[in-house]
């Protein structure tokens, strides 16, 4: 590249370089327009930290044996995570300590054995404004492991009732205090949310996917009002968490986990103390637009 620069008197500050590998870092660092394409895990992490735009192309290859092995190991790591919770809870004689230990261990062990690295911007905002209602976009089945890794302790999730019936996962979610709601019955859903308000007022944060379900095509879905009602009733802030590419870990329609770097942006807290019910739709649209802007979907 340097020889070409001399030969043709190139201006590297105006040049582009495309690659999928962190091995090409020396050239990426000297051009003005580095362009990672389907980057490996290390390059994805570096690109996110440096705000290099990443081009991701659909990968329709069948799951490799390594992905199947990785998924089995990740599933197996749930056992030591559970044991960590049991031991910690017994030693401290505290159910909450046991749950917190299990939640943190699930996030750490599952993602580590799956080869998933989280690259987080604004991580301090996960801790500076608790209790809070944490809201995140929902792209992938891997999100249920990403959120425990991020939030770690002193929070409860809100999930659709169907997840309660999934073997092992449903039981774990119940043990951590997840609040399940029946989306087909509005009155029951509202009633089920009341413990969430009490939890917030008692100092426990709430985590919810405001889309209500995973996105089929990775575009951001419509936001439901539940999370915003909770924040208003409990008078706590909303903290938006934008997950950029969880679908790299578990693409739509696949059962296996893949090794990947997942980019996460934690946005500034949004205070709801001056919100009014009559303007709620407008407020929700404003928050959703923040997600669209970060995802480049606006």
Buried (B, 14 or more C-beta within 10 A) or exposed (E): EEEEBEEEEBEBEEBEBEBBBBEBBEBBEBBEBBBBEBBBBBBBBBBBEEEBEBEBEEEEEEBEEEBEEBBEBBBEBBEEBBEBBEEBBEEEEEEEBBBBBBBBBBBBBBBBBBBBBBBBBBBEBBEEBBBBBBBBBBBBBBBBBBBBBBBBBBBBBBBBBEBBEEEEBBEBBEBBBBBBBBBEEEEEBEEBBEBBBEBBEEEBBBBBBBBBEBBEEBEBBEBBBBBBBBBBBBEBBBBBBBBBBBBBBBBEEBEBBBBBBBBBBBBEBBBBEEBEEEEBEEBBEEBBEBBBEBBEEE
